[in-house]
Amino acid sequence: MYSLNKVYWEVREGSGTTSIYGWVSVRAGAIVGFKYFDIKEVSEISVKVRGTGKGELQVSTTTSGEEVARIPISPEKDWLMYTAPMKINDGVNALYFYQGDGAIDLYSFTLE
């Protein structure tokens, strides 16, 4: 069975400007992938999420590959930033995020 993830957009207008924000809604058991990043000396990943997800957000370079990070998350209605160590080889890689318990909205991620 496949879970379909949704992409949401929010438009905010004010002070003569318009800003557009987007995020991906990740259901329990679903995998969301982003391609491709030229990884160089990355040792940490941060994610900005909200939702009912709890436990760990798992990150890998393939849909069935070895995890390169596990990010502890907690249920929260507001956007929160979570950070975890990341062990990933330098080079061009895809990143896949898997959430096993609950659902989250993934607003952004940062590699450092």
C-alpha positions in Angstrom: 0.0 0.0 0.0 1.3 3.4 -0.9 0.7 6.6 1.1 0.3 9.8 -0.9 2.0 12.8 0.7 0.6 16.2 0.1 2.4 19.5 -0.7 0.8 22.6 0.8 1.3 26.2 0.0 0.5 29.2 2.1 0.4 32.7 0.8 0.9 35.7 3.2 0.3 39.2 2.0 1.1 42.4 3.9 3.2 45.6 3.8 3.2 45.5 0.0 4.9 42.0 -0.2 3.6 38.5 -0.9 5.4 35.5 0.6 4.8 31.9 -0.4 5.6 29.1 2.0 5.4 25.4 1.2 5.7 22.1 3.2 5.2 18.4 2.7 2.7 16.5 4.8 4.2 13.0 5.7 1.9 10.3 6.8 2.9 7.4 9.0 4.9 4.8 7.1 5.5 7.1 4.1 8.8 8.0 2.5 9.6 11.4 1.1 12.7 11.9 -1.1 14.6 14.9 -2.3 17.2 14.7 -5.1 20.2 15.5 -5.4 22.6 17.2 -3.1 26.4 17.5 -3.5 27.3 16.6 0.1 30.6 18.0 1.4 31.7 17.6 5.1 28.1 17.4 6.5 27.9 16.2 10.1 24.5 17.5 11.3 20.9 17.7 10.0 18.1 19.9 11.3 14.5 19.7 10.4 11.6 22.1 11.0 8.4 20.1 11.6 5.0 20.0 13.3 2.3 17.4 13.7 1.4 14.2 15.6 4.6 12.4 14.7 6.6 11.0 17.6 9.7 9.0 18.1 12.3 9.4 15.3 12.4 10.8 11.8 14.7 8.5 9.9 17.0 9.8 7.1 18.7 7.6 4.4 20.3 8.0 1.0 18.1 5.4 -0.7 14.6 4.2 -0.1 15.8 1.0 1.5 19.3 2.0 2.5 21.2 2.4 5.7 20.2 5.3 7.8 22.5 8.3 7.9 20.5 10.1 10.7 17.8 9.6 13.3 16.1 12.8 14.4 14.1 12.6 17.7 10.8 14.4 17.3 7.7 15.0 19.5 4.1 15.8 18.8 3.7 19.6 18.5 1.1 21.9 16.8 3.7 24.7 16.3 6.7 24.5 14.0 9.8 23.3 15.9 13.4 22.7 14.8 15.1 19.4 15.7 18.7 18.6 15.2 20.7 15.3 15.1 24.2 14.1 14.1 24.5 12.9 10.5 26.9 10.3 9.1 26.9 10.6 5.3 29.6 10.2 2.7 30.7 13.1 0.6 29.4 13.1 -2.9 26.1 13.5 -4.8 23.3 11.9 -2.7 19.5 11.9 -2.5 17.9 12.2 0.9 14.8 10.1 2.0 12.8 10.9 5.1 10.7 8.2 6.8 8.2 8.8 9.6 6.8 5.7 11.3 4.5 6.9 14.0 1.9 9.7 13.5 2.1 12.3 10.8 4.3 15.4 10.3 4.5 18.5 8.2 8.1 18.9 7.0 8.7 22.6 6.4 12.5 22.6 5.9 15.7 20.8 6.5 19.3 22.1 6.9 22.6 20.2 6.4 25.6 21.5 8.2 
